[in-house]
Amino acid sequence: MTLVYPDTSFLLPLYLPDIHSYIAESQLSRERTLVVTPFQQAEFTNSIWQQVFRRNLSLQQAASVLDQFQKDTDEGVFLFEAQPTDWLESSTSGMRLLTPSLGLRTLDALHITAALALNITNFWSFDHRQRAAASAVGLSTNQME
């Protein structure tokens, strides 16, 4: 079983149809397990509520998506892992190394740091800059096609 750390740009198309949905769904298989942490769950949840603010989803639709995400987590579609205790503290050294050359945003750097802290070597994202940063620190990334 291969463990994969998906950032929110990879998780969202699994629940909200967009141009990446087909690719996200096709890259999943029985040999791969997506790891979800409280950090990812919080960002995913906020991203869904942002869709309500942008009037792309109703309150009822957003609640339904979040219920499905929780159901999938409870049923083992994702492997739910606790956030490593030193994760946030170790993120500053990663930011120092990656942000000056790649212009990472804070949450993107935190995702990469979380994957490293969990010893997960596979990082999936649809954000090109984040994928470049993940590759720069030795993480394997998903194919875009």
HELIX and SHEET records of a PDB file:
HELIX    1   1 THR A    8  TYR A   15  1                                   8    
HELIX    2   2 SER A   21  GLN A   27  1                                   7    
HELIX    3   3 PRO A   38  PHE A   53  1                                  16    
HELIX    4   4 LEU A   59  ASP A   74  1                                  16    
HELIX    5   5 TRP A   87  LEU A  102  1                                  16    
HELIX    6   6 THR A  106  ALA A  117  1                                  12    
HELIX    7   7 HIS A  128  ALA A  136  1                                   9    
SHEET    1   A 5 PHE A  78  PHE A  80  0                                        
SHEET    2   A 5 ARG A  32  VAL A  36  1                                        
SHEET    3   A 5 THR A   2  PRO A   6  1                                        
SHEET    4   A 5 ASN A 122  TRP A 124  1                                        
SHEET    5   A 5 SER A 140  THR A 141  1                                        
END                                                                             
